[in-house]
Amino acid sequence: DAAASAAAAKDHVASLQTQLDLALSKSRERDERVKGEHAAAAAAITAAEADAHAAQARADDADARVEQLGEDLKAARERARTAVAAAAAHRPTTGGSEANDPKP
């Protein structure tokens, strides 16, 4: 019976087409989900890179501040040495009138 075979073949082709359409739909959904995940990952990477650059800039600023503080400390030490030397130069020598003052 050729008509029954043709109808069965037609039904089988329709079933295969439905399965193909479903598979294509799932594949498109998966592709869209993967594209979204890739976009989210790319955004996270971009944000992490920006954070890393900002952290590096802060570290560079901190290094510069530490270097400046070191220079300030050297200058302060030199001023202190100069002040001590000046005070020592103006201190009365022993044997002067202070040597005869009674000790408190």
PEBEL-V895095 format. One record per residue. N is the residue number from 1. RES is the residue in one letter. OMEGA is omega in degrees with one decimal (999 if undefined). Layout:
n=N res=RES omega=OMEGA
n=N res=RES omega=OMEGA
This chain:
n=1 res=D omega=-173.6
n=2 res=A omega=-178.6
n=3 res=A omega=179.6
n=4 res=A omega=177.9
n=5 res=S omega=179.4
n=6 res=A omega=178.9
n=7 res=A omega=178.8
n=8 res=A omega=178.4
n=9 res=A omega=179.3
n=10 res=K omega=177.5
n=11 res=D omega=179.3
n=12 res=H omega=178.1
n=13 res=V omega=178.8
n=14 res=A omega=178.2
n=15 res=S omega=177.7
n=16 res=L omega=178.8
n=17 res=Q omega=178.2
n=18 res=T omega=178.5
n=19 res=Q omega=178.2
n=20 res=L omega=178.7
n=21 res=D omega=178.8
n=22 res=L omega=179.1
n=23 res=A omega=177.9
n=24 res=L omega=178.8
n=25 res=S omega=178.1
n=26 res=K omega=179.6
n=27 res=S omega=177.5
n=28 res=R omega=178.1
n=29 res=E omega=179.1
n=30 res=R omega=178.1
n=31 res=D omega=178.8
n=32 res=E omega=179.1
n=33 res=R omega=179.3
n=34 res=V omega=176.7
n=35 res=K omega=177.6
n=36 res=G omega=178.2
n=37 res=E omega=177.9
n=38 res=H omega=178.7
n=39 res=A omega=178.7
n=40 res=A omega=178.3
n=41 res=A omega=178.7
n=42 res=A omega=178.2
n=43 res=A omega=178.6
n=44 res=A omega=178.1
n=45 res=I omega=178.8
n=46 res=T omega=179.0
n=47 res=A omega=178.8
n=48 res=A omega=177.5
n=49 res=E omega=178.3
n=50 res=A omega=177.1
n=51 res=D omega=179.9
n=52 res=A omega=178.1
n=53 res=H omega=179.0
n=54 res=A omega=178.2
n=55 res=A omega=178.1
n=56 res=Q omega=178.2
n=57 res=A omega=177.7
n=58 res=R omega=178.3
n=59 res=A omega=177.6
n=60 res=D omega=177.7
n=61 res=D omega=179.5
n=62 res=A omega=176.9
n=63 res=D omega=179.5
n=64 res=A omega=178.5
n=65 res=R omega=178.8
n=66 res=V omega=178.1
n=67 res=E omega=178.8
n=68 res=Q omega=178.2
n=69 res=L omega=175.9
n=70 res=G omega=177.8
n=71 res=E omega=177.9
n=72 res=D omega=179.0
n=73 res=L omega=177.3
n=74 res=K omega=-179.8
n=75 res=A omega=179.5
n=76 res=A omega=177.4
n=77 res=R omega=179.7
n=78 res=E omega=176.9
n=79 res=R omega=178.9
n=80 res=A omega=177.5
n=81 res=R omega=179.9
n=82 res=T omega=-180.0
n=83 res=A omega=178.7
n=84 res=V omega=179.3
n=85 res=A omega=178.8
n=86 res=A omega=179.0
n=87 res=A omega=179.1
n=88 res=A omega=-179.3
n=89 res=A omega=-178.7
n=90 res=H omega=-179.1
n=91 res=R omega=179.5
n=92 res=P omega=179.3
n=93 res=T omega=178.6
n=94 res=T omega=-177.5
n=95 res=G omega=177.3
n=96 res=G omega=-177.2
n=97 res=S omega=179.4
n=98 res=E omega=-178.1
n=99 res=A omega=-178.5
n=100 res=N omega=179.5
n=101 res=D omega=177.6
n=102 res=P omega=178.2
n=103 res=K omega=-179.5
n=104 res=P omega=999
